[in-house]
Amino acid sequence: MKPEALTPEDMTPEDPIIEIRAPYVDEVVAAEVAEALNIWFRWILGTRGDEMPQAFEAFGVDTADYAWSLEEDVDWEVGPHARALGPELRIGLQTMDTQLHMSGLLRRLGALSVTFLREGDL
């Protein structure tokens, strides 16, 4: 059974998002976006003092636009992880309020659509 898409109007504060799915034009692009996101996630989570990686420039997006801080910009308890399953990108995470920002980033990186899933949806 395919999970239903969760729109912002459907979400309540009690419903944490645990996965974000986004299809891309093909599996190559999905894999490249997953790799770029994982570089960016690692920078946010652990090497914030280091020089910001140029993770998104290959997609025409300035990574500096997404210089997010773990303390101020995200609510991740555990670091997200992106992976490609064919042309679909999947990000495992737990968030109450950064999913819409992630959706905007994914769309800028070429996502055809973005779906948020809760635990009961998987």
Secondary structure, DSSP 8 states (H G I E B T S, - for coil): -------GGG--TT--EEEEEEE-SSHHHHHHHHHHHHHHHHHHHH-TTS-----SGGGT--GGGG---TTTT---SS--EEEEETTEEEEEEEESSSHHHHHHHHHHTT-S--EEE-GGG-
